[in-house]
Amino acid sequence: MRPARAFYRFAPLRFLPGSRQRAVCRAGLRRALLSMLCLLALSQSGCINTFVMVGKVLMGDPMQTSGFELATKTNLKKEQKRVLVHISAPATISEGYDTLTSDVEEELLRRMRRHELIVVHPDKAARTFDRLGGTFDAQALARDVEDMDVLFHVRVESFSFKEESSPNFYRGNTHGRIVGYEIREEDGRRYAVQVFDQRFHATYPTTYPVAVDTTPQNVFIRRFIDHVADALGASFYNVSRSDLYAN
């Protein structure tokens, strides 16, 4: 006997207009890509960075407006403001890390110049600080430093690089306050008016702490300082959302 034939029924093909077909294909591709990246996020560490990548692929990479512009409507770059930044920390903090303020200041100013801000060199204010014994005085700086439009005082209120209750692990934590002053002039007299006040906090790494036997202490502190400078920079210049969340 001849074997019975197998019959297969195929669904008829449907053809869509060209533009609609392309739109359907793009939507399907986005859904497939989103599904793949979500699975990757669930199967590996670094979920935040993965979801940032998803958003970047699907919606582009929008910019986050700086904290100063959000508060004052002033874009330091576009309006070509001349900016002086001073960073200070209590003696109890600087005793444990004596180059803390200078290291953070150096990295922050480097990033500000990279984003094309006009940065006043700290040496312009050196005489004023020497005269005042290192004390920050916005009015004295407004009078003494002529080529300055905006003055910022970054106050580091805490700084640590060891995991709490776990001395065998590194984790950087710092918080503080950024106060900004606009320099104005009236009847030939220059004075400072406070226009900005923002808290800041930075933690590195945000996931798991780093074992002290895997990374030299000075290397970890340098990486933490870079992270702090990135976090502070978002108050002065616009940053992409992907960079903001990656930090």
C-alpha positions in Angstrom: 0.0 0.0 0.0 1.2 3.5 -0.7 1.7 5.6 2.4 -0.9 8.2 3.2 0.1 11.6 2.0 0.6 14.4 4.5 -1.2 17.6 3.8 0.0 20.9 5.1 -2.0 24.1 5.1 -0.1 27.3 4.8 -1.6 30.6 5.9 -1.9 33.1 2.9 0.8 35.8 2.8 -0.4 39.3 3.5 1.4 42.2 2.0 1.3 45.7 3.6 1.9 49.0 1.9 5.6 49.9 1.9 5.7 52.6 4.6 3.4 50.6 6.9 5.5 47.5 6.4 8.7 49.3 7.3 7.0 50.8 10.4 5.9 47.3 11.5 9.4 45.9 11.0 11.0 48.7 13.0 8.5 48.2 15.9 9.2 44.5 15.9 12.9 45.1 15.9 12.7 47.5 18.8 10.6 45.0 20.8 13.0 42.2 20.0 16.0 44.3 21.1 14.3 45.4 24.2 13.5 41.8 25.2 17.1 40.7 24.6 18.5 43.5 26.7 16.1 42.9 29.5 17.1 39.3 29.6 20.7 40.4 29.7 20.0 42.7 32.6 18.3 40.0 34.6 21.1 37.5 34.0 24.1 39.7 34.7 25.2 42.4 37.1 25.1 46.1 36.2 21.3 46.2 35.5 21.2 50.0 35.7 23.8 50.4 33.0 22.0 47.8 30.8 18.6 49.6 31.1 20.4 52.9 30.3 21.7 51.3 27.2 18.1 50.2 26.3 16.8 53.7 26.7 19.7 55.1 24.7 19.0 52.7 21.8 15.2 53.3 21.8 15.0 57.0 22.6 18.5 58.5 22.0 20.7 60.0 24.6 19.0 63.1 26.1 20.9 65.7 28.1 20.3 66.4 31.7 20.3 70.2 32.4 22.8 71.3 35.1 21.6 71.8 38.6 22.7 75.5 38.5 20.7 76.2 35.3 17.6 74.4 36.7 17.8 76.6 39.8 18.7 80.0 38.2 17.9 79.7 34.5 21.5 80.6 33.7 23.6 78.4 31.5 27.2 79.0 32.5 28.6 77.8 29.1 26.2 79.6 26.8 26.4 82.9 28.7 30.1 82.6 29.0 30.2 83.2 32.7 33.6 83.3 34.4 33.5 80.8 37.2 35.6 80.5 40.3 35.3 77.3 42.4 36.6 76.8 45.9 36.5 73.4 47.7 36.8 73.1 51.5 36.6 70.4 54.1 36.7 70.3 57.9 40.1 69.6 59.5 38.8 66.2 60.8 38.3 65.1 57.2 41.4 66.6 55.7 43.7 65.1 58.4 42.8 61.6 57.1 43.4 62.6 53.5 45.4 65.8 53.3 45.1 66.3 49.5 41.4 65.7 49.4 40.2 69.2 48.5 43.0 69.9 46.0 42.5 66.5 44.3 38.7 67.0 44.0 39.2 70.6 42.8 41.8 69.6 40.2 39.5 66.9 38.7 36.4 69.0 38.8 38.1 72.0 37.1 39.5 69.7 34.4 36.0 68.5 33.6 34.6 72.0 33.6 37.2 73.1 31.1 36.5 70.0 29.0 32.8 71.1 28.8 34.0 74.5 27.7 33.3 76.5 30.8 35.4 79.6 31.5 37.2 78.7 34.7 39.0 81.3 36.8 42.3 79.9 38.0 42.4 79.3 41.8 45.6 81.3 42.1 43.5 84.5 41.4 42.0 84.0 44.9 45.1 82.8 46.7 46.0 86.2 48.2 42.5 86.6 49.6 42.5 83.2 51.3 46.0 83.9 52.6 44.8 87.1 54.1 41.8 85.5 55.7 43.7 82.5 57.0 42.0 80.1 54.6 38.4 81.2 55.6 35.9 81.4 52.7 34.4 84.9 52.5 32.2 85.5 49.4 32.1 89.3 49.8 35.9 89.5 50.1 36.4 87.4 47.0 33.8 89.5 45.1 35.8 92.6 45.8 39.3 91.1 45.2 38.8 88.9 42.1 37.7 91.2 39.3 37.5 88.7 36.4 34.8 86.6 38.0 31.0 86.4 37.4 29.9 83.4 39.5 31.5 82.0 42.6 30.9 78.5 44.0 31.8 77.1 47.4 31.8 73.3 47.5 31.8 72.1 51.2 32.8 68.5 51.7 31.1 67.5 55.0 32.0 63.8 55.1 34.4 61.6 53.2 35.2 57.9 53.8 36.6 55.1 51.6 36.1 52.0 53.8 32.9 50.0 54.0 31.1 50.6 57.3 31.8 47.9 59.8 33.9 46.0 57.2 37.5 47.3 57.1 38.5 44.6 54.6 36.3 46.3 51.9 36.4 49.6 50.1 33.4 51.7 49.5 33.6 55.5 49.0 31.0 57.8 50.5 30.9 61.5 50.6 28.3 64.3 51.0 28.2 68.0 51.3 26.8 71.2 49.9 27.4 73.5 46.9 26.6 77.2 47.4 26.7 79.5 44.4 26.9 83.3 44.3 26.3 85.8 41.5 28.7 88.7 41.5 27.0 92.0 41.0 28.2 95.6 40.9 26.5 98.8 42.1 28.1 102.3 42.2 31.5 100.8 41.5 31.2 98.3 44.4 31.3 94.6 43.7 29.3 92.2 46.0 28.1 88.6 46.0 24.5 87.5 46.1 23.7 83.8 46.9 21.6 82.3 44.1 22.2 78.6 44.4 22.2 76.0 47.2 22.3 72.3 46.6 23.2 69.2 48.5 25.4 66.5 46.9 26.1 62.8 47.8 28.3 60.3 46.0 28.8 56.6 46.6 31.3 54.4 44.8 30.8 51.7 43.9 27.1 51.6 44.0 26.9 47.8 43.7 29.3 45.6 45.6 32.3 46.9 47.7 35.8 46.2 46.6 38.0 43.9 48.6 41.2 45.6 49.9 43.4 42.8 48.8 42.4 43.2 45.1 43.1 47.0 44.7 45.7 49.3 46.2 44.3 51.9 48.5 45.6 54.9 46.4 44.2 53.4 43.3 40.7 53.0 44.8 40.8 56.6 46.3 41.8 58.0 42.8 38.8 56.2 41.2 36.5 57.5 44.0 37.8 61.1 43.5 37.0 60.8 39.7 33.5 59.6 40.6 33.0 62.5 43.0 34.2 65.0 40.4 31.7 63.5 37.9 28.9 63.8 40.4 29.8 67.4 41.2 30.1 68.3 37.5 26.4 67.7 36.9 25.7 70.9 39.0 27.8 73.1 36.6 27.3 71.7 33.1 24.8 69.6 31.2 25.5 65.8 31.0 24.0 63.0 29.0 21.5 60.8 30.9 23.6 57.7 30.2 26.7 59.3 31.8 24.6 60.6 34.7 23.2 57.2 35.6 26.4 55.3 34.8 28.1 57.5 37.5 
